Amino acid sequence: MPEIRFEHIVKDYGALTVLDDLNLSVDDGAFLVLLGPSGCGKTTLLNLLAGLIEVSDGRITIGGRDVTELDPKDRGLAMVFQSYALYPTKTVRGNLKFGLAAAKLPKEEVDKRIAWAAKLLQIEPLLDRKPAQLSGGQRQRVAIGRALVKNVGVFLFDEPLSNLDAKLRTEMRLEIKKLHDELKSTIVYVTHDQIEAMTMATEIAVMNGGVIQQFGTPDEIYERPANLFVAGFIGAPSMNMLEATLTFENGRVGARLADAEGFFDLSDHGFAEPPSDGRKVVLGLRPEHFGPPGAASTGQAFTFSLPLQYGERTGSDSTAYFSIGGRLLAVRCDPSELAAVRTGEISEIGFLKGKVHVFDAHTGRRL
C-alpha cells in the first residue's frame, strides 16, 4: 500500500484561496479521515488527490510517484461518491463490471473480481437486480464494490454515508471499518460527522478554513485538542468553554472564572509553557468529566453549585444543563441521576482534576 504525500499544496480560484501551503503525509495502510465543517476544504483536497481538479501549486505523490499532473485513471486509486453514481439501467453485476471496462481484463479475471467483491460485501443475492430494486445501504455496498474490483492500493470516500438513515450509517461504518481491517488498503475518507471520524479512523486531519488545525489519532485529538476550534468540534455534547483568568494563590496555580465564584485548581495541569499570573484563558470542560449532580466528591478541580435548567435523555445516557452566568453548562450523567434533580433545583457538581483543558483566550491555542 502506497504512502500519500501532499507537499505545499495551494488551490485557488482567482482571488479566493481554498487551500494554502498545505502539507500532509498519509501512512501506508492508514485510514485517514479529513474532518471539518462545510467549506473547510476537505472535499477539495480529496478531489485534488483524485485528479478531478487541478493543483494551483505544490506536489502530490502516491508511493513516491509524482501524480500531480496525471489523469485520474493513471493514479492507481478508486473513489466512492456521496451520490452512489450507479447506472440505473445496469444490474449490480453490470455496475461492478463497468468499473473494470477500462482495464481490458480477461473475462475470467473480471468474473473472479466481481465474485470476490460480492462475497466480501454480502451482495451475492443482488447481482441480477437493478439499483431501483435496492435499499440505500445495498446501493452503497454496490458503489463500494465497484471501487473494490479495481484492485488498487488507495480508496477515496467522499461522505459516502450522508444519504443514509442513522441505523444504516451505523451498519455501514462497521462494514467500511471491517473492509479496511481485511484489505489493509490506504483509505482517505471525507466527512463532517465526528462520530464517523472517531469510530473508523486511524488518523484524523481536522480542517477549518483550508488549514489543518490538528493531525493525529482519534485519541490524541480527543484527549489533547490543539486549539479551541478542535476542542469545540470534537465531542458530543460539545466541550463547555468558560472564560477565566490565571492566578497564583498559596503557591498553587489556578483560575478564577469570569462568571462563577471560587478558585479552579490547575496545579496538576501539564502546561505546555510556564503559566503567567493574570493571563486570560478559556477552560474546556467535557460534559463526561463531571461528577454526578448532587454527589461532588474529593479530588476534583472545582465544585459548582448551580440550578438545573433542563435535561435531555437519550435512552441509556442523559445530559443535564445547568445555568451559569447566563449560559448553559452541559453535564453528562446517568438517567437515574438526572431524574433525581428537579428543574430549578441547586445541585453540586464537581469537575475531575487532570481533565481540564486550558487555551489562550486570544490565540485559541492549547496551553
HUGI-V623710 format. One record per residue. N is the residue number from 1. BURIAL is # if it has 9 or more other ideal C-beta (glycine too) atoms within 8 Angstrom, else .. Layout:
N BURIAL
N BURIAL
//
This chain:
1 .
2 #
3 #
4 #
5 #
6 #
7 #
8 #
9 #
10 #
11 #
12 #
13 .
14 .
15 .
16 .
17 #
18 #
19 #
20 .
21 .
22 #
23 .
24 #
25 .
26 #
27 .
28 .
29 .
30 #
31 #
32 #
33 #
34 #
35 #
36 #
37 .
38 .
39 .
40 #
41 #
42 #
43 #
44 #
45 #
46 #
47 #
48 #
49 #
50 #
51 #
52 .
53 .
54 .
55 #
56 .
57 .
58 #
59 #
60 #
61 #
62 #
63 .
64 .
65 .
66 .
67 #
68 #
69 .
70 .
71 .
72 #
73 .
74 .
75 #
76 #
77 #
78 #
79 #
80 #
81 #
82 .
83 .
84 #
85 .
86 #
87 .
88 .
89 .
90 #
91 #
92 #
93 #
94 #
95 #
96 #
97 #
98 #
99 #
100 #
101 .
102 .
103 .
104 .
105 .
106 .
107 .
108 .
109 .
110 #
111 .
112 .
113 #
114 #
115 #
116 #
117 #
118 #
119 .
120 #
121 #
122 .
123 #
124 .
125 .
126 #
127 #
128 .
129 #
130 #
131 #
132 .
133 .
134 #
135 .
136 #
137 #
138 #
139 #
140 #
141 #
142 #
143 #
144 #
145 #
146 #
147 #
148 #
149 #
150 #
151 .
152 #
153 #
154 #
155 #
156 #
157 #
158 #
159 #
160 #
161 #
162 .
163 .
164 #
165 .
166 .
167 .
168 #
169 #
170 .
171 #
172 #
173 #
174 .
175 #
176 #
177 #
178 .
179 #
180 #
181 .
182 .
183 .
184 .
185 #
186 #
187 #
188 #
189 #
190 #
191 #
192 .
193 #
194 #
195 .
196 #
197 #
198 #
199 .
200 #
201 #
202 .
203 #
204 #
205 #
206 #
207 #
208 #
209 .
210 #
211 #
212 #
213 #
214 #
215 .
216 .
217 #
218 #
219 .
220 .
221 #
222 #
223 .
224 .
225 #
226 .
227 #
228 #
229 #
230 #
231 #
232 #
233 #
234 #
235 #
236 .
237 .
238 .
239 #
240 #
241 #
242 #
243 #
244 #
245 #
246 #
247 #
248 .
249 .
250 .
251 .
252 #
253 #
254 #
255 #
256 #
257 #
258 #
259 #
260 #
261 .
262 .
263 #
264 #
265 #
266 #
267 .
268 .
269 #
270 .
271 #
272 .
273 .
274 .
275 #
276 .
277 .
278 .
279 #
280 #
281 #
282 #
283 #
284 #
285 #
286 #
287 #
288 .
289 .
290 #
291 #
292 #
293 #
294 #
295 .
296 #
297 .
298 .
299 .
300 #
301 #
302 #
303 #
304 #
305 .
306 #
307 #
308 #
309 .
310 .
311 #
312 .
313 .
314 .
315 .
316 .
317 #
318 #
319 #
320 #
321 #
322 #
323 #
324 #
325 .
326 .
327 .
328 .
329 #
330 #
331 #
332 #
333 #
334 .
335 #
336 .
337 #
338 #
339 .
340 .
341 #
342 .
343 .
344 .
345 .
346 .
347 #
348 #
349 #
350 #
351 #
352 #
353 #
354 .
355 #
356 #
357 #
358 #
359 #
360 #
361 #
362 .
363 .
364 #
365 .
366 #
367 #
//
